[in-house]
Structures are given as structure tokens and as C-alpha cells.
Amino acid sequence: MLNGGLPKGRTILLLGGPGSGKTTLGVQFLMKGFQEHGEKGVFLSFDETKEHLFNEMGSFGWDLAA
């Protein structure tokens, strides 16, 4: 879908309706980059609390607190 990733050093904004998978895609992309390549990233959300995000992403087996 992303054909090898996104341009390095760029800011990416994900847009879409509720339930379209924006959060999941963003966190999955960051987790994969960190786990497989040691890359750093930033995730910003204006709608979700830290607790809710950690809980939701934990259901995929992603430990965001680590």
C-alpha cells in the first residue's frame, strides 16, 4: 500500500472518517519502523487519551509503554 514507506524526515497527516483506521495505520507504521529499523517517530492525537490509545493498541500486541 505504501510502496516502501514514506519520505524520511517528512510530516505526514492522516485524514479519514471515524473508524477508518487512521490511528491503527499510524501506530502500526511507527511500531514497525521502530522494531525493524530502530527509527524514531512521533504520534499526535487530539481525540484520544494516552490510556485509551495504549489500551486499544495493546489489543494488537503492541506495547506502547516500552
PyMOL Python script that loads the backbone (N, CA, C, O; Angstrom):
from pymol import cmd

cmd.read_pdbstr("""\
ATOM      1  N   MET A   1       0.821  -1.191   0.000  1.00  0.00           N
ATOM      2  CA  MET A   1       0.000   0.000   0.000  1.00  0.00           C
ATOM      3  C   MET A   1       0.868   1.260   0.000  1.00  0.00           C
ATOM      4  O   MET A   1       0.551   2.232  -0.685  1.00  0.00           O
ATOM      5  N   LEU A   2       1.949   1.245   0.756  1.00  0.00           N
ATOM      6  CA  LEU A   2       2.802   2.431   0.842  1.00  0.00           C
ATOM      7  C   LEU A   2       4.020   2.333  -0.064  1.00  0.00           C
ATOM      8  O   LEU A   2       4.822   3.265  -0.123  1.00  0.00           O
ATOM      9  N   ASN A   3       4.168   1.221  -0.768  1.00  0.00           N
ATOM     10  CA  ASN A   3       5.266   1.032  -1.719  1.00  0.00           C
ATOM     11  C   ASN A   3       6.638   1.393  -1.159  1.00  0.00           C
ATOM     12  O   ASN A   3       7.364   2.196  -1.745  1.00  0.00           O
ATOM     13  N   GLY A   4       6.986   0.799  -0.027  1.00  0.00           N
ATOM     14  CA  GLY A   4       8.322   1.020   0.521  1.00  0.00           C
ATOM     15  C   GLY A   4       8.410   2.081   1.593  1.00  0.00           C
ATOM     16  O   GLY A   4       9.497   2.324   2.117  1.00  0.00           O
ATOM     17  N   GLY A   5       7.320   2.716   1.937  1.00  0.00           N
ATOM     18  CA  GLY A   5       7.353   3.673   3.033  1.00  0.00           C
ATOM     19  C   GLY A   5       7.043   5.087   2.619  1.00  0.00           C
ATOM     20  O   GLY A   5       6.541   5.349   1.526  1.00  0.00           O
ATOM     21  N   LEU A   6       7.352   5.981   3.515  1.00  0.00           N
ATOM     22  CA  LEU A   6       7.106   7.406   3.322  1.00  0.00           C
ATOM     23  C   LEU A   6       8.446   8.127   3.278  1.00  0.00           C
ATOM     24  O   LEU A   6       9.434   7.614   3.804  1.00  0.00           O
ATOM     25  N   PRO A   7       8.500   9.293   2.669  1.00  0.00           N
ATOM     26  CA  PRO A   7       9.770  10.028   2.603  1.00  0.00           C
ATOM     27  C   PRO A   7      10.316  10.335   4.001  1.00  0.00           C
ATOM     28  O   PRO A   7       9.584  10.831   4.858  1.00  0.00           O
ATOM     29  N   LYS A   8      11.579  10.046   4.228  1.00  0.00           N
ATOM     30  CA  LYS A   8      12.220  10.273   5.525  1.00  0.00           C
ATOM     31  C   LYS A   8      12.273  11.767   5.841  1.00  0.00           C
ATOM     32  O   LYS A   8      12.526  12.591   4.963  1.00  0.00           O
ATOM     33  N   GLY A   9      12.028  12.103   7.119  1.00  0.00           N
ATOM     34  CA  GLY A   9      12.122  13.482   7.563  1.00  0.00           C
ATOM     35  C   GLY A   9      10.915  14.338   7.231  1.00  0.00           C
ATOM     36  O   GLY A   9      10.978  15.563   7.342  1.00  0.00           O
ATOM     37  N   ARG A  10       9.830  13.724   6.830  1.00  0.00           N
ATOM     38  CA  ARG A  10       8.623  14.473   6.464  1.00  0.00           C
ATOM     39  C   ARG A  10       7.559  14.339   7.539  1.00  0.00           C
ATOM     40  O   ARG A  10       7.557  13.371   8.299  1.00  0.00           O
ATOM     41  N   THR A  11       6.665  15.297   7.605  1.00  0.00           N
ATOM     42  CA  THR A  11       5.496  15.228   8.463  1.00  0.00           C
ATOM     43  C   THR A  11       4.355  14.652   7.640  1.00  0.00           C
ATOM     44  O   THR A  11       4.104  15.099   6.521  1.00  0.00           O
ATOM     45  N   ILE A  12       3.665  13.661   8.192  1.00  0.00           N
ATOM     46  CA  ILE A  12       2.573  13.001   7.489  1.00  0.00           C
ATOM     47  C   ILE A  12       1.293  13.203   8.292  1.00  0.00           C
ATOM     48  O   ILE A  12       1.270  12.967   9.500  1.00  0.00           O
ATOM     49  N   LEU A  13       0.239  13.635   7.630  1.00  0.00           N
ATOM     50  CA  LEU A  13      -1.067  13.828   8.253  1.00  0.00           C
ATOM     51  C   LEU A  13      -2.020  12.802   7.676  1.00  0.00           C
ATOM     52  O   LEU A  13      -2.215  12.744   6.461  1.00  0.00           O
ATOM     53  N   LEU A  14      -2.624  11.981   8.549  1.00  0.00           N
ATOM     54  CA  LEU A  14      -3.616  11.004   8.110  1.00  0.00           C
ATOM     55  C   LEU A  14      -5.002  11.586   8.326  1.00  0.00           C
ATOM     56  O   LEU A  14      -5.327  12.043   9.422  1.00  0.00           O
ATOM     57  N   LEU A  15      -5.813  11.568   7.289  1.00  0.00           N
ATOM     58  CA  LEU A  15      -7.176  12.072   7.374  1.00  0.00           C
ATOM     59  C   LEU A  15      -8.154  10.968   7.020  1.00  0.00           C
ATOM     60  O   LEU A  15      -7.863  10.119   6.178  1.00  0.00           O
ATOM     61  N   GLY A  16      -9.313  10.979   7.661  1.00  0.00           N
ATOM     62  CA  GLY A  16     -10.346  10.000   7.356  1.00  0.00           C
ATOM     63  C   GLY A  16     -11.446  10.079   8.393  1.00  0.00           C
ATOM     64  O   GLY A  16     -11.282  10.687   9.451  1.00  0.00           O
ATOM     65  N   GLY A  17     -12.545   9.468   8.082  1.00  0.00           N
ATOM     66  CA  GLY A  17     -13.690   9.462   8.976  1.00  0.00           C
ATOM     67  C   GLY A  17     -13.469   8.571  10.189  1.00  0.00           C
ATOM     68  O   GLY A  17     -12.502   7.812  10.247  1.00  0.00           O
ATOM     69  N   PRO A  18     -14.384   8.672  11.169  1.00  0.00           N
ATOM     70  CA  PRO A  18     -14.295   7.837  12.363  1.00  0.00           C
ATOM     71  C   PRO A  18     -14.313   6.354  11.990  1.00  0.00           C
ATOM     72  O   PRO A  18     -15.117   5.919  11.166  1.00  0.00           O
ATOM     73  N   GLY A  19     -13.421   5.592  12.605  1.00  0.00           N
ATOM     74  CA  GLY A  19     -13.393   4.155  12.374  1.00  0.00           C
ATOM     75  C   GLY A  19     -12.726   3.719  11.086  1.00  0.00           C
ATOM     76  O   GLY A  19     -12.802   2.546  10.723  1.00  0.00           O
ATOM     77  N   SER A  20     -12.073   4.636  10.386  1.00  0.00           N
ATOM     78  CA  SER A  20     -11.456   4.287   9.101  1.00  0.00           C
ATOM     79  C   SER A  20     -10.058   3.678   9.247  1.00  0.00           C
ATOM     80  O   SER A  20      -9.481   3.224   8.259  1.00  0.00           O
ATOM     81  N   GLY A  21      -9.507   3.661  10.465  1.00  0.00           N
ATOM     82  CA  GLY A  21      -8.218   3.010  10.699  1.00  0.00           C
ATOM     83  C   GLY A  21      -7.014   3.933  10.738  1.00  0.00           C
ATOM     84  O   GLY A  21      -5.878   3.467  10.647  1.00  0.00           O
ATOM     85  N   LYS A  22      -7.239   5.230  10.871  1.00  0.00           N
ATOM     86  CA  LYS A  22      -6.129   6.198  10.896  1.00  0.00           C
ATOM     87  C   LYS A  22      -5.159   5.909  12.040  1.00  0.00           C
ATOM     88  O   LYS A  22      -3.947   5.844  11.831  1.00  0.00           O
ATOM     89  N   THR A  23      -5.685   5.740  13.224  1.00  0.00           N
ATOM     90  CA  THR A  23      -4.849   5.505  14.400  1.00  0.00           C
ATOM     91  C   THR A  23      -4.079   4.203  14.260  1.00  0.00           C
ATOM     92  O   THR A  23      -2.872   4.160  14.503  1.00  0.00           O
ATOM     93  N   THR A  24      -4.771   3.148  13.872  1.00  0.00           N
ATOM     94  CA  THR A  24      -4.127   1.846  13.722  1.00  0.00           C
ATOM     95  C   THR A  24      -3.019   1.894  12.679  1.00  0.00           C
ATOM     96  O   THR A  24      -1.930   1.372  12.916  1.00  0.00           O
ATOM     97  N   LEU A  25      -3.276   2.507  11.533  1.00  0.00           N
ATOM     98  CA  LEU A  25      -2.259   2.615  10.487  1.00  0.00           C
ATOM     99  C   LEU A  25      -1.053   3.417  10.978  1.00  0.00           C
ATOM    100  O   LEU A  25       0.092   3.015  10.774  1.00  0.00           O
ATOM    101  N   GLY A  26      -1.314   4.542  11.619  1.00  0.00           N
ATOM    102  CA  GLY A  26      -0.224   5.385  12.105  1.00  0.00           C
ATOM    103  C   GLY A  26       0.644   4.688  13.134  1.00  0.00           C
ATOM    104  O   GLY A  26       1.872   4.728  13.049  1.00  0.00           O
ATOM    105  N   VAL A  27       0.008   4.049  14.106  1.00  0.00           N
ATOM    106  CA  VAL A  27       0.768   3.362  15.153  1.00  0.00           C
ATOM    107  C   VAL A  27       1.487   2.145  14.580  1.00  0.00           C
ATOM    108  O   VAL A  27       2.637   1.885  14.936  1.00  0.00           O
ATOM    109  N   GLN A  28       0.829   1.399  13.699  1.00  0.00           N
ATOM    110  CA  GLN A  28       1.476   0.237  13.093  1.00  0.00           C
ATOM    111  C   GLN A  28       2.723   0.664  12.317  1.00  0.00           C
ATOM    112  O   GLN A  28       3.764   0.012  12.407  1.00  0.00           O
ATOM    113  N   PHE A  29       2.624   1.729  11.575  1.00  0.00           N
ATOM    114  CA  PHE A  29       3.755   2.229  10.798  1.00  0.00           C
ATOM    115  C   PHE A  29       4.911   2.628  11.713  1.00  0.00           C
ATOM    116  O   PHE A  29       6.065   2.297  11.441  1.00  0.00           O
ATOM    117  N   LEU A  30       4.599   3.340  12.798  1.00  0.00           N
ATOM    118  CA  LEU A  30       5.638   3.750  13.748  1.00  0.00           C
ATOM    119  C   LEU A  30       6.259   2.552  14.461  1.00  0.00           C
ATOM    120  O   LEU A  30       7.478   2.485  14.623  1.00  0.00           O
ATOM    121  N   MET A  31       5.419   1.603  14.888  1.00  0.00           N
ATOM    122  CA  MET A  31       5.923   0.423  15.594  1.00  0.00           C
ATOM    123  C   MET A  31       6.843  -0.401  14.695  1.00  0.00           C
ATOM    124  O   MET A  31       7.907  -0.840  15.133  1.00  0.00           O
ATOM    125  N   LYS A  32       6.445  -0.609  13.464  1.00  0.00           N
ATOM    126  CA  LYS A  32       7.256  -1.397  12.529  1.00  0.00           C
ATOM    127  C   LYS A  32       8.595  -0.702  12.255  1.00  0.00           C
ATOM    128  O   LYS A  32       9.639  -1.353  12.215  1.00  0.00           O
ATOM    129  N   GLY A  33       8.559   0.604  12.070  1.00  0.00           N
ATOM    130  CA  GLY A  33       9.787   1.358  11.842  1.00  0.00           C
ATOM    131  C   GLY A  33      10.732   1.273  13.021  1.00  0.00           C
ATOM    132  O   GLY A  33      11.947   1.167  12.851  1.00  0.00           O
ATOM    133  N   PHE A  34      10.167   1.321  14.223  1.00  0.00           N
ATOM    134  CA  PHE A  34      10.992   1.240  15.427  1.00  0.00           C
ATOM    135  C   PHE A  34      11.538  -0.170  15.626  1.00  0.00           C
ATOM    136  O   PHE A  34      12.735  -0.351  15.846  1.00  0.00           O
ATOM    137  N   GLN A  35      10.654  -1.170  15.547  1.00  0.00           N
ATOM    138  CA  GLN A  35      11.055  -2.550  15.815  1.00  0.00           C
ATOM    139  C   GLN A  35      12.032  -3.093  14.775  1.00  0.00           C
ATOM    140  O   GLN A  35      12.977  -3.798  15.129  1.00  0.00           O
ATOM    141  N   GLU A  36      11.821  -2.777  13.511  1.00  0.00           N
ATOM    142  CA  GLU A  36      12.635  -3.373  12.454  1.00  0.00           C
ATOM    143  C   GLU A  36      13.838  -2.529  12.041  1.00  0.00           C
ATOM    144  O   GLU A  36      14.818  -3.054  11.513  1.00  0.00           O
ATOM    145  N   HIS A  37      13.761  -1.216  12.284  1.00  0.00           N
ATOM    146  CA  HIS A  37      14.830  -0.348  11.800  1.00  0.00           C
ATOM    147  C   HIS A  37      15.381   0.608  12.857  1.00  0.00           C
ATOM    148  O   HIS A  37      16.293   1.383  12.570  1.00  0.00           O
ATOM    149  N   GLY A  38      14.836   0.563  14.079  1.00  0.00           N
ATOM    150  CA  GLY A  38      15.295   1.454  15.134  1.00  0.00           C
ATOM    151  C   GLY A  38      14.982   2.920  14.877  1.00  0.00           C
ATOM    152  O   GLY A  38      15.617   3.805  15.449  1.00  0.00           O
ATOM    153  N   GLU A  39      14.002   3.177  14.014  1.00  0.00           N
ATOM    154  CA  GLU A  39      13.651   4.558  13.666  1.00  0.00           C
ATOM    155  C   GLU A  39      12.802   5.199  14.756  1.00  0.00           C
ATOM    156  O   GLU A  39      12.047   4.522  15.455  1.00  0.00           O
ATOM    157  N   LYS A  40      12.936   6.498  14.887  1.00  0.00           N
ATOM    158  CA  LYS A  40      12.149   7.265  15.841  1.00  0.00           C
ATOM    159  C   LYS A  40      10.960   7.883  15.126  1.00  0.00           C
ATOM    160  O   LYS A  40      10.999   8.111  13.917  1.00  0.00           O
ATOM    161  N   GLY A  41       9.906   8.152  15.879  1.00  0.00           N
ATOM    162  CA  GLY A  41       8.735   8.786  15.297  1.00  0.00           C
ATOM    163  C   GLY A  41       7.901   9.448  16.378  1.00  0.00           C
ATOM    164  O   GLY A  41       8.132   9.239  17.569  1.00  0.00           O
ATOM    165  N   VAL A  42       6.943  10.236  15.962  1.00  0.00           N
ATOM    166  CA  VAL A  42       6.053  10.945  16.881  1.00  0.00           C
ATOM    167  C   VAL A  42       4.620  10.694  16.442  1.00  0.00           C
ATOM    168  O   VAL A  42       4.300  10.762  15.255  1.00  0.00           O
ATOM    169  N   PHE A  43       3.761  10.404  17.411  1.00  0.00           N
ATOM    170  CA  PHE A  43       2.338  10.222  17.142  1.00  0.00           C
ATOM    171  C   PHE A  43       1.580  11.267  17.944  1.00  0.00           C
ATOM    172  O   PHE A  43       1.735  11.337  19.163  1.00  0.00           O
ATOM    173  N   LEU A  44       0.773  12.068  17.292  1.00  0.00           N
ATOM    174  CA  LEU A  44      -0.043  13.082  17.961  1.00  0.00           C
ATOM    175  C   LEU A  44      -1.513  12.776  17.735  1.00  0.00           C
ATOM    176  O   LEU A  44      -1.921  12.429  16.627  1.00  0.00           O
ATOM    177  N   SER A  45      -2.305  12.907  18.790  1.00  0.00           N
ATOM    178  CA  SER A  45      -3.750  12.724  18.671  1.00  0.00           C
ATOM    179  C   SER A  45      -4.435  13.794  19.506  1.00  0.00           C
ATOM    180  O   SER A  45      -4.046  14.057  20.644  1.00  0.00           O
ATOM    181  N   PHE A  46      -5.438  14.391  18.935  1.00  0.00           N
ATOM    182  CA  PHE A  46      -6.218  15.390  19.657  1.00  0.00           C
ATOM    183  C   PHE A  46      -7.525  14.809  20.173  1.00  0.00           C
ATOM    184  O   PHE A  46      -8.285  15.495  20.855  1.00  0.00           O
ATOM    185  N   ASP A  47      -7.791  13.536  19.848  1.00  0.00           N
ATOM    186  CA  ASP A  47      -9.068  12.918  20.204  1.00  0.00           C
ATOM    187  C   ASP A  47      -8.967  11.816  21.244  1.00  0.00           C
ATOM    188  O   ASP A  47      -9.950  11.532  21.927  1.00  0.00           O
ATOM    189  N   GLU A  48      -7.809  11.189  21.384  1.00  0.00           N
ATOM    190  CA  GLU A  48      -7.704  10.023  22.251  1.00  0.00           C
ATOM    191  C   GLU A  48      -6.786  10.298  23.436  1.00  0.00           C
ATOM    192  O   GLU A  48      -5.770  10.981  23.313  1.00  0.00           O
ATOM    193  N   THR A  49      -7.170   9.749  24.583  1.00  0.00           N
ATOM    194  CA  THR A  49      -6.297   9.850  25.751  1.00  0.00           C
ATOM    195  C   THR A  49      -5.169   8.824  25.621  1.00  0.00           C
ATOM    196  O   THR A  49      -5.275   7.855  24.869  1.00  0.00           O
ATOM    197  N   LYS A  50      -4.118   9.052  26.350  1.00  0.00           N
ATOM    198  CA  LYS A  50      -2.984   8.122  26.362  1.00  0.00           C
ATOM    199  C   LYS A  50      -3.447   6.731  26.800  1.00  0.00           C
ATOM    200  O   LYS A  50      -3.054   5.728  26.206  1.00  0.00           O
ATOM    201  N   GLU A  51      -4.279   6.674  27.833  1.00  0.00           N
ATOM    202  CA  GLU A  51      -4.752   5.401  28.363  1.00  0.00           C
ATOM    203  C   GLU A  51      -5.563   4.642  27.322  1.00  0.00           C
ATOM    204  O   GLU A  51      -5.386   3.436  27.152  1.00  0.00           O
ATOM    205  N   HIS A  52      -6.455   5.347  26.625  1.00  0.00           N
ATOM    206  CA  HIS A  52      -7.282   4.701  25.602  1.00  0.00           C
ATOM    207  C   HIS A  52      -6.413   4.192  24.456  1.00  0.00           C
ATOM    208  O   HIS A  52      -6.604   3.072  23.982  1.00  0.00           O
ATOM    209  N   LEU A  53      -5.475   4.994  24.017  1.00  0.00           N
ATOM    210  CA  LEU A  53      -4.590   4.605  22.920  1.00  0.00           C
ATOM    211  C   LEU A  53      -3.762   3.376  23.307  1.00  0.00           C
ATOM    212  O   LEU A  53      -3.673   2.426  22.529  1.00  0.00           O
ATOM    213  N   PHE A  54      -3.159   3.382  24.491  1.00  0.00           N
ATOM    214  CA  PHE A  54      -2.349   2.248  24.941  1.00  0.00           C
ATOM    215  C   PHE A  54      -3.206   0.988  25.037  1.00  0.00           C
ATOM    216  O   PHE A  54      -2.763  -0.101  24.672  1.00  0.00           O
ATOM    217  N   ASN A  55      -4.423   1.140  25.525  1.00  0.00           N
ATOM    218  CA  ASN A  55      -5.343   0.013  25.666  1.00  0.00           C
ATOM    219  C   ASN A  55      -5.726  -0.557  24.305  1.00  0.00           C
ATOM    220  O   ASN A  55      -5.655  -1.768  24.095  1.00  0.00           O
ATOM    221  N   GLU A  56      -6.127   0.300  23.393  1.00  0.00           N
ATOM    222  CA  GLU A  56      -6.541  -0.131  22.053  1.00  0.00           C
ATOM    223  C   GLU A  56      -5.394  -0.797  21.301  1.00  0.00           C
ATOM    224  O   GLU A  56      -5.583  -1.852  20.696  1.00  0.00           O
ATOM    225  N   MET A  57      -4.222  -0.200  21.333  1.00  0.00           N
ATOM    226  CA  MET A  57      -3.090  -0.753  20.596  1.00  0.00           C
ATOM    227  C   MET A  57      -2.554  -2.013  21.268  1.00  0.00           C
ATOM    228  O   MET A  57      -1.944  -2.859  20.616  1.00  0.00           O
ATOM    229  N   GLY A  58      -2.785  -2.135  22.574  1.00  0.00           N
ATOM    230  CA  GLY A  58      -2.415  -3.358  23.283  1.00  0.00           C
ATOM    231  C   GLY A  58      -3.170  -4.569  22.766  1.00  0.00           C
ATOM    232  O   GLY A  58      -2.677  -5.694  22.856  1.00  0.00           O
ATOM    233  N   SER A  59      -4.374  -4.348  22.219  1.00  0.00           N
ATOM    234  CA  SER A  59      -5.156  -5.458  21.666  1.00  0.00           C
ATOM    235  C   SER A  59      -4.497  -6.048  20.419  1.00  0.00           C
ATOM    236  O   SER A  59      -4.826  -7.164  20.017  1.00  0.00           O
ATOM    237  N   PHE A  60      -3.569  -5.308  19.805  1.00  0.00           N
ATOM    238  CA  PHE A  60      -2.800  -5.817  18.666  1.00  0.00           C
ATOM    239  C   PHE A  60      -1.470  -6.427  19.119  1.00  0.00           C
ATOM    240  O   PHE A  60      -0.705  -6.944  18.305  1.00  0.00           O
ATOM    241  N   GLY A  61      -1.205  -6.358  20.442  1.00  0.00           N
ATOM    242  CA  GLY A  61       0.052  -6.870  20.966  1.00  0.00           C
ATOM    243  C   GLY A  61       1.175  -5.851  20.950  1.00  0.00           C
ATOM    244  O   GLY A  61       2.341  -6.204  21.127  1.00  0.00           O
ATOM    245  N   TRP A  62       0.831  -4.589  20.738  1.00  0.00           N
ATOM    246  CA  TRP A  62       1.843  -3.530  20.685  1.00  0.00           C
ATOM    247  C   TRP A  62       1.949  -2.872  22.053  1.00  0.00           C
ATOM    248  O   TRP A  62       0.971  -2.309  22.545  1.00  0.00           O
ATOM    249  N   ASP A  63       3.113  -2.935  22.666  1.00  0.00           N
ATOM    250  CA  ASP A  63       3.351  -2.329  23.973  1.00  0.00           C
ATOM    251  C   ASP A  63       3.913  -0.928  23.760  1.00  0.00           C
ATOM    252  O   ASP A  63       5.115  -0.759  23.557  1.00  0.00           O
ATOM    253  N   LEU A  64       3.049   0.066  23.807  1.00  0.00           N
ATOM    254  CA  LEU A  64       3.480   1.441  23.556  1.00  0.00           C
ATOM    255  C   LEU A  64       4.256   2.034  24.723  1.00  0.00           C
ATOM    256  O   LEU A  64       4.952   3.037  24.564  1.00  0.00           O
ATOM    257  N   ALA A  65       4.141   1.419  25.891  1.00  0.00           N
ATOM    258  CA  ALA A  65       4.849   1.934  27.064  1.00  0.00           C
ATOM    259  C   ALA A  65       6.329   1.549  27.040  1.00  0.00           C
ATOM    260  O   ALA A  65       7.137   2.146  27.751  1.00  0.00           O
ATOM    261  N   ALA A  66       6.677   0.574  26.241  1.00  0.00           N
ATOM    262  CA  ALA A  66       8.069   0.079  26.216  1.00  0.00           C
ATOM    263  C   ALA A  66       9.004   1.065  25.563  1.00  0.00           C
ATOM    264  O   ALA A  66      10.203   0.805  25.461  1.00  0.00           O
TER     265      ALA A  66
END
""", "prot")
cmd.dss("prot")
cmd.show_as("cartoon", "prot")
cmd.util.cbc("prot")
cmd.orient("prot")
